[in-house]
Amino acid sequence: MGRRLAPIGAACFVAARALAAVGPHRPSFPNVIHDPELFTVGPDEVVVTFRTGEEREVETRIGERSVVTNGPYHAARVVGLEPATTYAVAVAGAPTSPLLPGEVTTLDQPRGRLLATFATVNDVHFGEVECGLLGTPEELGPTFTAEPGAEPYPEVMNRAAIDAIERLDPDAVLVKGDLTDRGTEEEYAAFLRAYTRLGERMRHFRGNHDAMLTESIAATGPFAVDLEGVTLAVLDTVRPGAERGRISREQLDWLDELAGAATRPLLVFGHHHPWDPGSSERNDTYFGVNPDDSDALCAVIARRDAIAGYFAGHTHRTRTRRFPSARDVPIVEIACVKDYPGAWAEYRVYEGGYIQLTRRIDAPAALAWTEKTRAMFAGLYRDYALGRLSDRCFVQAF
């Protein structure tokens, strides 16, 4: 390939460096509870993840409801809550913090019937053997590899993600690119062996890592998936041989025509995230979709009311932006499967809107790996990858 590709672009990491410079809030916890994070909030549930220094039981309480988990690795899911309701939050032995507030308000629920559910994953990276590399002359470290003789971590993380998605039993699953690490046929075959377990409801498309050696791996966009109440419109944003993205005029015309004829809402998906059209300086070497193509995408969204969001991967972080030039619909990035936080996303489509719930892969082996890898990039990775709760979980009306 000529060089090691950065798992996240150095340009995308500037924000995390700046955060470190001003000293991100890192509360001191007792020895019992480490890194508690209010990770997922829905209309009827709250999920808190944390670890303990040893195997022990911990009670997590949301209002009057509670659950007891046993770990060292804990994913406490409290269900049976009411939508749009504020509850007290308490994890036994953990003080409140910006990531574990003392109260939480559950999401509202869109009006009407639940019509469909679907799930997404991205940046699964079959074949990767070391994470934490920026691909720049000056690496921040630390980096992580699987223990000698242990199963490769992409296999561990993706199997656990597939298990979680199977429990959800969604109507469709989209894998949003970077299926492989180096873009080899062997890595792609490993991806297929794992994800074909989900059956015909699983659709996948390529990311930049998949197009470094050949243009044939998963080059399937554009295409549409019709579900009850929504159409999923998939774009191929890859520029073969480069980490940067683009959207061709032909694909934008396809999306424009599809949205113009739509009788149901459209959600748009691609591997790369768009440039912010409101940025004061244009950057033609942007790590995501270049400014001109991003402007053109936003123009399609602006004139087609059917489009209700755009969803990407690529950056290995969770972030939701809203551009005035794109009618302020959510422009979303979801964190990767392969390392911290080990994320996937659930979507619930109602007659009146949809819900995004970003979930953490909660199998013990997966949590053990992601708790290690939160320390990547000189300890800055958590603040970069996690995002705000409102980035991870939100409601969008149609």
C-alpha positions as CSV (number, residue, x, y, z in Angstrom):
1,M,0.0,0.0,0.0
2,G,3.0,2.3,0.3
3,R,2.2,3.5,3.9
4,R,0.1,2.7,6.9
5,L,-3.3,4.3,6.7
6,A,-4.4,6.3,9.7
7,P,-7.3,4.7,11.5
8,I,-8.5,8.3,12.1
9,G,-7.1,11.2,10.2
10,A,-4.6,13.4,12.0
11,A,-6.7,16.4,10.8
12,C,-9.7,15.0,12.6
13,F,-7.7,14.7,15.8
14,V,-6.9,18.4,16.1
15,A,-10.0,18.9,18.3
16,A,-8.9,16.3,20.8
17,R,-5.5,17.8,21.0
18,A,-7.1,21.2,21.7
19,L,-9.2,19.7,24.4
20,A,-6.2,18.2,26.1
21,A,-4.4,21.6,26.0
22,V,-7.1,23.1,28.2
23,G,-7.3,20.1,30.4
24,P,-10.4,17.9,29.9
25,H,-12.3,17.1,33.0
26,R,-11.1,13.7,34.4
27,P,-12.9,13.1,37.7
28,S,-11.2,11.0,40.3
29,F,-13.1,7.9,41.2
30,P,-12.8,5.6,44.2
31,N,-11.0,2.3,43.5
32,V,-14.3,0.5,43.2
33,I,-15.7,2.1,40.1
34,H,-13.7,3.2,37.0
35,D,-14.8,5.3,34.0
36,P,-18.6,5.2,34.5
37,E,-20.3,6.6,31.4
38,L,-24.0,7.2,30.8
39,F,-23.8,5.7,27.3
40,T,-27.3,5.2,25.9
41,V,-30.6,6.9,26.7
42,G,-33.9,5.9,25.0
43,P,-37.5,6.6,25.6
44,D,-37.8,3.6,27.9
45,E,-34.2,2.7,29.0
46,V,-30.9,3.9,30.2
47,V,-27.5,2.1,29.9
48,V,-24.5,2.9,32.0
49,T,-21.1,1.2,31.4
50,F,-18.2,1.0,33.8
51,R,-15.5,-1.3,35.2
52,T,-14.6,-2.4,38.7
53,G,-11.1,-3.3,40.0
54,E,-12.2,-6.8,40.7
55,E,-15.2,-9.1,40.2
56,R,-18.0,-7.6,42.2
57,E,-21.7,-6.7,42.2
58,V,-22.8,-3.1,41.7
59,E,-26.3,-1.6,41.8
60,T,-27.2,1.0,39.2
61,R,-30.4,2.9,40.0
62,I,-32.5,5.1,37.6
63,G,-35.3,6.7,39.6
64,E,-37.1,3.9,41.4
65,R,-35.8,1.1,39.1
66,S,-32.5,-0.6,39.5
67,V,-30.3,-3.4,38.1
68,V,-27.4,-5.3,39.7
69,T,-24.5,-6.2,37.5
70,N,-21.5,-8.4,38.2
71,G,-18.1,-7.7,36.7
72,P,-15.2,-6.4,36.4
73,Y,-16.9,-5.2,33.2
74,H,-20.4,-3.8,33.6
75,A,-23.2,-2.7,31.2
76,A,-26.1,-1.8,33.4
77,R,-29.3,-1.5,31.4
78,V,-32.4,-0.2,33.3
79,V,-35.6,-0.6,31.3
80,G,-39.3,0.1,31.9
81,L,-38.9,3.9,32.0
82,E,-41.3,6.5,30.7
83,P,-40.5,8.7,27.7
84,A,-39.6,12.4,28.3
85,T,-39.2,11.9,32.0
86,T,-36.4,13.1,34.3
87,Y,-34.9,10.5,36.6
88,A,-32.2,10.5,39.3
89,V,-29.1,8.5,38.3
90,A,-26.9,6.6,40.9
91,V,-24.2,4.0,40.5
92,A,-23.2,2.6,43.9
93,G,-19.7,3.8,44.7
94,A,-19.4,6.3,41.9
95,P,-19.7,10.1,42.3
96,T,-21.4,12.2,39.7
97,S,-19.4,13.6,36.8
98,P,-19.9,15.1,33.4
99,L,-20.1,11.6,32.0
100,L,-22.3,10.3,34.9
101,P,-24.7,13.1,35.7
102,G,-27.0,13.0,38.7
103,E,-30.1,12.9,36.6
104,V,-31.2,12.1,33.1
105,T,-34.2,12.8,30.9
106,T,-35.4,10.0,28.7
107,L,-36.0,10.7,25.0
108,D,-39.5,11.5,23.8
109,Q,-41.1,9.0,21.5
110,P,-42.1,10.0,18.0
111,R,-45.9,9.9,17.3
112,G,-47.6,7.0,15.7
113,R,-46.8,3.3,15.3
114,L,-43.3,1.7,15.3
115,L,-42.9,0.7,11.6
116,A,-39.3,-0.6,11.3
117,T,-36.0,-1.1,13.1
118,F,-32.6,-1.3,11.6
119,A,-29.0,-1.4,12.8
120,T,-25.7,-0.1,11.5
121,V,-22.0,-0.8,12.1
122,N,-18.9,0.7,10.6
123,D,-15.1,0.5,10.6
124,V,-15.0,-3.2,11.5
125,H,-11.4,-3.6,10.0
126,F,-11.0,-7.4,9.6
127,G,-7.3,-8.2,9.4
128,E,-6.1,-5.3,11.6
129,V,-3.4,-6.4,14.1
130,E,-2.5,-3.1,15.8
131,C,-4.7,-0.1,16.8
132,G,-3.7,3.3,18.0
133,L,-1.7,4.3,14.9
134,L,-2.2,7.8,13.4
135,G,0.0,7.0,10.4
136,T,2.1,10.2,11.0
137,P,5.8,10.5,11.6
138,E,5.2,11.4,15.2
139,E,2.9,8.8,16.8
140,L,1.2,9.6,20.1
141,G,0.8,6.1,21.4
142,P,0.1,3.9,23.2
143,T,-0.8,1.2,20.6
144,F,-2.5,-2.1,21.3
145,T,-2.4,-5.6,19.9
146,A,-4.1,-8.9,20.9
147,E,-2.1,-11.0,23.4
148,P,0.1,-13.7,21.8
149,G,-2.0,-16.6,20.9
150,A,-5.2,-14.8,21.5
151,E,-8.0,-14.4,18.9
152,P,-7.6,-11.2,16.8
153,Y,-9.5,-8.3,18.3
154,P,-11.5,-7.6,15.1
155,E,-12.9,-11.1,15.3
156,V,-13.8,-10.6,19.0
157,M,-15.4,-7.3,18.5
158,N,-17.4,-8.1,15.4
159,R,-18.7,-11.4,16.7
160,A,-20.0,-9.6,19.8
161,A,-21.6,-6.9,17.7
162,I,-23.3,-9.4,15.5
163,D,-24.6,-11.2,18.7
164,A,-26.1,-7.9,19.9
165,I,-27.7,-7.2,16.6
166,E,-29.2,-10.7,16.4
167,R,-30.8,-10.1,19.8
168,L,-32.4,-6.9,18.5
169,D,-33.6,-8.8,15.4
170,P,-33.8,-5.7,13.1
171,D,-35.4,-5.5,9.7
172,A,-32.2,-4.5,8.0
173,V,-28.5,-4.1,8.8
174,L,-26.1,-1.7,7.0
175,V,-22.3,-2.1,7.3
176,K,-20.9,1.3,6.4
177,G,-17.5,0.6,5.1
178,D,-13.9,-0.2,6.1
179,L,-14.8,-3.8,6.2
180,T,-11.1,-4.6,5.9
181,D,-7.8,-3.2,7.1
182,R,-5.6,-3.5,4.0
183,G,-8.3,-4.2,1.4
184,T,-7.2,-7.8,0.6
185,E,-9.5,-10.5,-0.7
186,E,-8.7,-12.6,2.4
187,E,-9.8,-9.9,4.8
188,Y,-13.0,-9.4,2.8
189,A,-13.7,-13.1,3.0
190,A,-13.3,-13.0,6.8
191,F,-15.8,-10.1,6.9
192,L,-18.3,-12.1,4.8
193,R,-17.9,-15.2,6.9
194,A,-18.8,-13.2,10.0
195,Y,-21.6,-10.9,8.7
196,T,-23.5,-13.3,6.4
197,R,-24.7,-14.8,9.6
198,L,-27.2,-12.0,9.6
199,G,-28.7,-13.2,6.3
200,E,-30.1,-11.3,3.4
201,R,-31.2,-8.3,5.6
202,M,-27.4,-7.4,5.8
203,R,-26.2,-5.0,3.2
204,H,-22.7,-3.6,3.1
205,F,-20.6,-1.2,1.1
206,R,-17.0,-0.1,0.9
207,G,-14.8,2.4,2.8
208,N,-11.5,3.8,1.9
209,H,-9.5,0.9,3.4
210,D,-11.4,-1.5,1.1
211,A,-10.3,0.3,-2.1
212,M,-6.5,0.5,-1.6
213,L,-5.6,-2.6,-3.6
214,T,-8.6,-3.2,-5.8
215,E,-11.8,-1.4,-6.8
216,S,-13.9,-4.5,-6.8
217,I,-14.4,-5.1,-3.0
218,A,-18.0,-4.2,-2.0
219,A,-18.2,-1.5,-4.7
220,T,-22.0,-1.6,-4.6
221,G,-23.4,1.9,-4.3
222,P,-25.6,3.6,-4.9
223,F,-28.5,1.4,-3.9
224,A,-31.7,1.7,-1.9
225,V,-33.3,-0.5,0.8
226,D,-37.0,-0.1,1.3
227,L,-38.5,-0.8,4.8
228,E,-41.9,0.0,6.1
229,G,-42.1,3.7,6.6
230,V,-38.5,4.6,5.3
231,T,-36.1,4.2,2.5
232,L,-32.3,3.8,3.2
233,A,-30.3,5.4,0.4
234,V,-26.7,4.3,0.2
235,L,-23.9,6.3,-1.6
236,D,-20.4,5.1,-2.5
237,T,-18.2,7.9,-1.1
238,V,-14.9,6.2,-1.8
239,R,-12.1,7.7,-3.9
240,P,-10.1,4.5,-4.8
241,G,-6.5,4.7,-3.5
242,A,-7.1,7.6,-1.2
243,E,-8.4,8.0,2.4
244,R,-10.4,11.2,1.3
245,G,-14.0,10.9,0.1
246,R,-16.1,12.2,-2.7
247,I,-19.7,11.9,-4.1
248,S,-20.0,11.7,-7.9
249,R,-22.4,13.9,-9.8
250,E,-24.1,10.7,-11.1
251,Q,-24.8,9.6,-7.5
252,L,-26.1,13.0,-6.5
253,D,-28.4,12.9,-9.5
254,W,-29.6,9.4,-8.4
255,L,-30.3,10.6,-4.9
256,D,-32.0,13.8,-6.1
257,E,-34.3,11.7,-8.4
258,L,-35.0,9.1,-5.6
259,A,-35.8,11.7,-3.1
260,G,-38.0,13.7,-5.5
261,A,-40.2,10.7,-6.2
262,A,-40.2,9.4,-2.6
263,T,-43.5,8.7,-0.9
264,R,-41.8,8.0,2.4
265,P,-38.8,9.6,4.3
266,L,-35.3,8.9,3.1
267,L,-32.2,8.3,5.3
268,V,-28.9,8.6,3.4
269,F,-25.7,6.6,4.2
270,G,-22.1,6.8,3.1
271,H,-18.7,5.9,4.5
272,H,-17.3,9.4,4.6
273,H,-18.7,12.4,6.5
274,P,-19.3,15.7,4.7
275,W,-17.4,19.0,5.0
276,D,-19.3,21.7,7.0
277,P,-20.5,24.1,4.4
278,G,-20.5,26.9,7.0
279,S,-16.7,26.6,7.6
280,S,-14.8,29.8,6.8
281,E,-11.9,28.1,5.1
282,R,-12.2,25.5,2.4
283,N,-9.9,22.5,2.5
284,D,-9.6,20.4,-0.6
285,T,-7.5,17.8,1.3
286,Y,-10.3,17.3,3.8
287,F,-10.4,13.8,5.4
288,G,-14.1,13.4,4.5
289,V,-16.1,14.3,1.5
290,N,-14.5,17.3,-0.3
291,P,-16.1,20.7,0.1
292,D,-17.6,20.9,-3.5
293,D,-19.3,17.6,-3.2
294,S,-20.4,18.3,0.3
295,D,-22.0,21.5,-0.9
296,A,-23.8,19.6,-3.6
297,L,-25.0,17.0,-1.2
298,C,-26.4,19.7,1.1
299,A,-28.1,21.3,-1.8
300,V,-29.9,18.0,-2.6
301,I,-31.0,17.7,1.1
302,A,-32.1,21.3,1.1
303,R,-34.5,20.9,-1.8
304,R,-35.8,17.4,-1.0
305,D,-37.9,17.4,2.2
306,A,-38.0,13.6,2.1
307,I,-34.4,13.4,3.3
308,A,-34.3,13.2,7.1
309,G,-30.6,12.6,7.8
310,Y,-27.1,11.5,6.6
311,F,-25.1,8.9,8.4
312,A,-21.4,8.0,8.1
313,G,-18.5,6.3,9.8
314,H,-14.8,6.8,8.9
315,T,-13.8,9.1,11.7
316,H,-14.1,6.5,14.5
317,R,-16.0,9.0,16.6
318,T,-19.7,9.7,17.4
319,R,-20.8,13.2,16.4
320,T,-24.0,14.8,15.2
321,R,-24.0,18.1,13.3
322,R,-26.8,20.1,11.8
323,F,-26.1,22.4,8.8
324,P,-28.5,25.3,8.0
325,S,-27.8,24.7,4.3
326,A,-29.1,21.2,4.7
327,R,-32.3,22.0,6.5
328,D,-30.7,21.2,9.9
329,V,-31.3,17.5,9.5
330,P,-28.9,15.3,11.5
331,I,-25.4,14.8,9.9
332,V,-24.1,11.8,11.9
333,E,-20.9,9.9,12.4
334,I,-20.9,6.7,14.5
335,A,-17.8,5.4,16.3
336,C,-16.1,2.2,15.2
337,V,-16.7,-1.4,16.2
338,K,-13.0,-2.5,16.5
339,D,-11.9,-0.4,19.5
340,Y,-13.2,2.0,22.1
341,P,-16.1,2.5,22.6
342,G,-17.0,-0.5,20.4
343,A,-20.2,1.0,19.0
344,W,-23.1,0.2,16.8
345,A,-26.3,2.0,16.2
346,E,-30.0,1.1,16.5
347,Y,-32.7,3.0,14.6
348,R,-36.4,2.9,15.4
349,V,-38.7,4.3,12.7
350,Y,-42.1,5.6,13.6
351,E,-44.9,7.2,11.6
352,G,-43.8,10.6,13.0
353,G,-40.0,10.3,13.1
354,Y,-37.1,8.1,14.1
355,I,-34.8,7.5,17.1
356,Q,-31.1,6.9,17.0
357,L,-29.6,4.9,19.9
358,T,-25.8,4.4,19.8
359,R,-25.0,1.3,21.7
360,R,-21.8,-0.1,23.2
361,I,-20.9,-3.7,22.5
362,D,-21.5,-5.2,25.9
363,A,-20.0,-8.7,25.8
364,P,-17.4,-9.0,28.6
365,A,-14.5,-9.7,26.2
366,A,-15.5,-6.7,24.1
367,L,-15.7,-4.4,27.1
368,A,-12.3,-5.7,28.3
369,W,-10.7,-4.7,24.9
370,T,-12.4,-1.4,24.6
371,E,-11.5,-0.4,28.2
372,K,-7.9,-0.9,27.2
373,T,-8.1,1.0,24.0
374,R,-9.8,4.1,25.5
375,A,-6.2,5.0,26.4
376,M,-5.0,5.4,22.8
377,F,-3.5,8.6,21.4
378,A,-1.9,9.8,24.7
379,G,-5.2,9.3,26.5
380,L,-7.1,11.7,24.3
381,Y,-9.2,9.0,22.5
382,R,-12.1,8.9,24.9
383,D,-12.8,12.6,24.5
384,Y,-12.6,12.3,20.8
385,A,-14.5,9.0,20.2
386,L,-17.3,9.2,22.7
387,G,-19.0,12.4,21.7
388,R,-21.9,13.9,23.7
389,L,-24.9,12.0,24.8
390,S,-27.0,14.1,22.4
391,D,-24.6,13.0,19.5
392,R,-25.3,9.4,20.4
393,C,-29.0,9.4,21.2
394,F,-31.6,11.6,19.7
395,V,-35.1,11.9,18.2
396,Q,-35.8,13.4,14.8
397,A,-39.3,14.2,13.6
398,F,-40.4,13.7,10.0
